[in-house]
Amino acid sequence: MLIIEQEKRDWLLEQVNSTPHPNWTEIARQYEEVFGERRHRSTIRRWVLTLMRDEHILEHYGEDGLLRDEVGTRRAKLESAHFKKRVSDLVNKQLSHENIVDVIKMSAQALPPNKIRLRETQKTTSESPIVAVAPLTDLHIGEFVDTQQMGGLNAYDFEIFTNRLFGWTNQISDLCSLRRSFVSVPILKVPMLGDMVSGEIHEELVRTNLDNVIMTMARGAYMVSQSLMTLASQFEEVHVDSVVGNHQRLRKEIYYKDKYVGWDYLFYQWVAAFCKDQPNIKFTIPKTFYQLIDVAGFNVLIHHGDAMRGSSMQQKVHSLRQALQPQGKAFQYMFMGHYHHVEEHDIGTGTALMCGCMKGTDEYAMLQGLASRATHVLTFFHPKYGLISRDTIYLENFDDERHGFNDYVPEIWAELIE
């Protein structure tokens, strides 16, 4: 049961009951004007959902029903707090990834699998199917970018992230359908390139993030899982290959030993747990900071990109090749995040591609002269010709389009899918 003054309770329910599609941002603004208290729109939404639930229980089960529900909620909160402590203890002690994954597997219920419905491809002269590669990188879930401080150039919070992710999902589907008018696209690869959550590596992020990292991680993973499940219904295979970024660090100082231990790694494990019943989604979640993946017969190196600073791109690529080639790990292409914009570099055998950023520009980037749009890329690989095309997806176009994901996260994470 939500403990809140009756006046505020009545006012909130009145605002929601007056429209079939509540504008939570506007309600939060009006709440501040009426009561002199600033509350984030996600808090207002959570309050309203709880109040409506209480009203439903009271109407059908009376005061005894509310009491039983309160007892159950308190017990559930204790179980949830116990789980969060277990995760934090495991991470802080830097125990093996098997222990961390065990906790996640015990606490996550898989999304129900989707039926695969491949769209018919018109007859063409092409006998070679192509592979779609749609990197998902630098989501920075949980960060708050204030549109007023940005002069209207950008805004970012959880709702905008979810709208952009939903738009990204639909545009990947549409662009692949367009290619299918003349060639088969049976496989989708989704490299996840790190910095999936905002993290706490900077003091100002600790102060301004929308929520604590554990809740952000679970909630964001639930959204990304729904995106992948939607796409999985349209491809024979979906491969999700992941590497960690720098914002996932548990401490402010940079460290290199056990670099994988952090929030990105746990985020990927949550996504994999939610998607575990979808048979055509395959995950690779390594401890190394890079992966070499096969795309239509070409070797593509994926990594976050923070290891590329300090010298020119060509020098770094040459150094990586010298280290990897004697081990039979030569690569022709390279995909990375970190730089928050889309950019290509010719590396002789192919392209090094910076894959954009879901968040877009923020206050830091603006003041440093590094402003860029919120973009992602979609590429297509041919088994003979390699990288044959690249599309840019402008994510801010979806900011005002209401997403279709389930974004309600209950107190008990195991109940996410009920």
N, C-alpha and C positions, 0 to 999 in steps of 0.2 A: 504494500500500500504506500502510495506517495504521500509524504507529510508536507502539506502546503496549505497556506491560508485559504479559507473558503472563498474570499473575494477573488484571489488569483485563480483558484480552481474554476469558479464560475466564468470568469472572463475568458480563460483559455478555451474552455468548452464552447462558449458562445462564438468565438472567432472561427473555430473549426467547423462548427455546425452550420455556419452561415454560407459555406461554399463547398462544392464537391472536390475542389482541388486547392487545398490550402497553400499559400505562399509563405513558407516558413521564414524566409528572410524578412518579409514585410511584417509578419506577426512578431518576430523578435524585435524589430525596430519599434513597433507600437507598444510592445511590452515595456521596453526601456522608457518610452515617453510617459506611459501611464503610471508605472510603479517605481521609476527611477533606478532600476536595477538592470545592468547589462547582462544578457544571457545569450550564448551562441544559439543559432537556429537549430543545431542538432540537439542541444539540450531541451529547447522548447518542444521539439518534435517528440523526444523521448518522454517528456513529461505528459504530453497530450495522449500519447499511446497508452501510457500507464493509467492515466485518469479514465480513459474510455474502457480499458480492461476492467478497472475497479467497478465502474458503473455496470458493466455487463454481469460481473460476478454478483454484485449486490442485487440486481434485478432478478436474477435466476436462482440464487442460492442464499440470499440474505446475509445478515451479519456473521453467521457461523461460517458461511462460505468465504467471506473476507478474512476471517481469522485463520481458517485452514490454509488459505492462500498465502497469508503473511508468514505462517510457520514454515511452509514449503519454500518460500522465497528466501527466508533467512538461512535455512539449511543449504539451499542451492548456492547462496553467496559464500558461505563458509567453504563449500566444495570448490567453488570457482577460485577463491582466494588461495586455497591450498594448492590448486593446480598452478596458478601464477607463480607462487613461491617456489614450487618444484622446478619450473622452467628457469626462473631467475637463478636459483641455486646451481642448476646444471650448467647454465651459461657462464656464470661468474667463476665457477670452478674449472671451466674449460674441459669438461668431461667429454668422452667420445661421442661422436655424432650418433652412434647407435642408441645411446641412452636418451638423447634429446628426441630422436625420432620416435622412440617407444612411447614417450609421454604424449607426443602429438597424435600418434596412431590410436592411443587409448581414448583420446578426448575428441576426435573428429569423426563425424558421421559423413559418409560419402554422399555426394549429390546423386540423385537417381540418373542412370545412364540414358542418353538420348539415342534414338534410332538414327542410323546413318541414312541420309536421303541425298544421294549424289544427283546433281542436276544433269540432264542429258546433254551430251556434247554433239554438236552438229558434225556431220561427216566432213573431213578435211583431208588434204594431201599429206598432212604432218603425221608421221608415225611415231614421233618421239614425244612423250609427255614431258611437261616442264614442272619444276618445283617452285612453289611460292615460299618466300622467306619474309616473315613479318616480325622484326625485332620488337621487343617490348622492354623499354629501358627508362631509367631515371623518372620513375613515377613520383617519387618524393611524397608518398601518401602521408597525410598528417600535417604537412606544412601549411601554414596560413600566409597567403600573399594578399595584402590589403590593397584593394583597388583604389582607395582614396590616396594612399601613399604613393601608388603607382601612377596617379593622374589618369586613371581609367585604362592604362595600357594593358594591364593583365590583372586577373584575380585568380585565387586558387584556394580551395578548401575541399572537404571530402565530397560534397555534392558535385562540385565542378569536376573533380577527378572522375567520379562515377559517370557523369554525363559524357566526358571525353572518352572514357574507356568504352562505353556503350556505342558511341559514334565510331570509334576506331574499329570495333568489332563488326559493325554493319558495313563500313567502307571496305574492310578487308574482304568481306563476303561479296560485296558488289563488284569490286575490281577483279576478283578471281572469276566471278561469273562472266564478266566481260571477256576475259581471256578464253574462257571455255567455249565461246562462240566459234573459236577456230583451232583450239588445241586442248588436250586433256591436262587437267591440273589435279592429280590424285593426292598429292602430298603437300602438307603445310608444315613448315618449320617455324617455331617461335623461340628464337634465342632470347632469353631473359638476361639482360646485361648489367644488372645491379642497380643499387640505390633505389630500391623499391619503396622503402619507407624513409621519412625525413631524418630519423635518428636524432642523436643528442651529442654530436661531435662538436657543436658550437654552442656557446652559452646562450646566444639569442634564439636558437632553435628550442633549447630547453624551456625558455621563457615564453615563446609564442606558439609552439606546436599545439594542435587542436586537442590532443589526447596523449596519454602515456604510450610508449612504444609498443608494449605488449598488446594493448587493445587495438592500436592502429594496425599492427601486423596481422592479427586475426581477422579484423574486419576487411582490410584491403585484400587479403588472400581469398576471402569469400567472394569478393567481387570479381577478381581475376579468374577464379575458378569457373564462375558462371560464364564469363567471356569465352574461355577455352571450351567449355561444354557446348556452347552455342556453335562455335566454329567446327567442333568435332563432328557435328551432324552433317557437315557438308564436304568432308574429305575422307578418303580411305584411311589415311594415317595422319596423325598430328604428333610431331616430335617437339618436345620442350626441353631445350638444353640451357643450362643456367651457369652463370658465374657471379661472384659477389662483387659489390662495389666498395667505396670508401665510407659512405654515410652509414653503413651497417655496423661500424666499429662500436665496441662496448665502452671504449674509453676515448678521451679527446686526443691523446697522443697517438701518433701513427705507429703501428706494429706490423711485423712481417711474419713472425711465427704464429701458427694457428690463425692465419688471416681469414679462413673460412668461418670461424666461430663468431657468429654475430646475427643480426636481425635478418639480412637477406637470406642466409642459409635456412633459418627457421621459417621464413616466409615461403620459400620454395617447398619446404616439407609440408607446410599447411596446404598449399595449392595441390600438391601431389596427393595428399590424404583425401581432400575433397573430391578429387577426380579419379580416385582409385578404381571405381566401378565402371568407368568408361573404357571399354577394351581397346579402342584405337588411339588413345593418348599414351605416349611413352615419354617418361622423364629420365633425364640424366642430371644428377645433382652432385658434382664432385667436390672434393676438398681443394683442388687446385684453383688458382685464380684465372686460369684460361682453359679453353677446350678447343680441340680440333674436330670439327664436324664435317661429315660428308654431305655435300649438296649436289645432287645430280652428277656424281663422280668427281667433283672438285673439292679440294680441301679448303675449308674456311676456318680461320682462326677467330675465335670470339673471346673477348675479354672486356673488362669495364672501361679501360682506357687511362686510369689514373697512373699506371706504370709507364705511360708514354711521355710524361712531362720531363722537362730538364734538357732536352735536346731536340733536334729536328726529327720529323716523322720518318724520313728516309734512314737516318742513323739508327733509330729504334727498330725499324723493320729489319734492317740489315743485321742488327745484333740478335734479334729473335731468330732469324733464319739460320745464322751461324750456330746457334744453340740447338735448334730443333732438327735441322736437316740431317745431321749425322745419325739421328735416332729414327730416321724414316718418317719424320713429321713435317715434311715440306708443305707449305701452304701457298695458295695462289691468291686468296682474298682474305680480308680482315674486316670484321665488324666490331665496333666499339660504341660505348655510350660516353658518359662523363662530361662531354664538352657542351651539351645542351643545345646543339644546333646540328643541321645537316651539312656535311661537307665531304667531298671526295678527294682522295689522293691517288695518283698513279704510282703503283709500286712495282712496275715492270711486268709482273705476271698477271696482274689484275688490279683490283681497286681496294684501297683501305677506306672504309665508309664509316663516318660518324653519323649515328642513327637518330639523333634528335633527343627530345625530352618532353614528357607528358606535362610537366608543370609549366613550362614556358619561362619567360624571364621573371626575375624577382627583384627585390630592392637592392640586393648586393650586385647582381649583374647590371642593373640599370646604372648604378653609381660607378661601376668599373668600366662602363662603355662596352659591355658584352651583351646587350639586349638582343634577344632573338625570339621568334615565334614558337608557340607550342606545336611541335611537329614530330611525326614519326615517318618511317619509310616502309614501303612494300617493294620487294625485289622479286625477280623471276630468273631462274637459272635453267639453261638448256644443256642437255648432256653432251652436246658437241661444242657449243659456242660459249658456254659459261654464263656469266651475268649478261642478260640481254635487255633488261629494262629496270627502271627504278621509278616508282611513283612516290610523291610526297603527300602526306595526309596532314592537313592543317586542322589541328584538334580544337582550337578555340571556336571553330564554326559550330561545334556541338554544345557550347556552354549553356545555351538557353533551351536546348531540346531535352525534354524529360526522358530519363533513361528507363529501361524496362527490367532492371535487375531488382532482386529482393535485397534491400539494403538495411533491413532491420536486424540488429544483432541483440539477442536476448542476454540476460545475465549469465545463462549457462550455455557455453559455446557448443556443447553436444546437441543442443536443441536448435541449432541454426537452420536445419533442413526440415524440421518437423512442420 
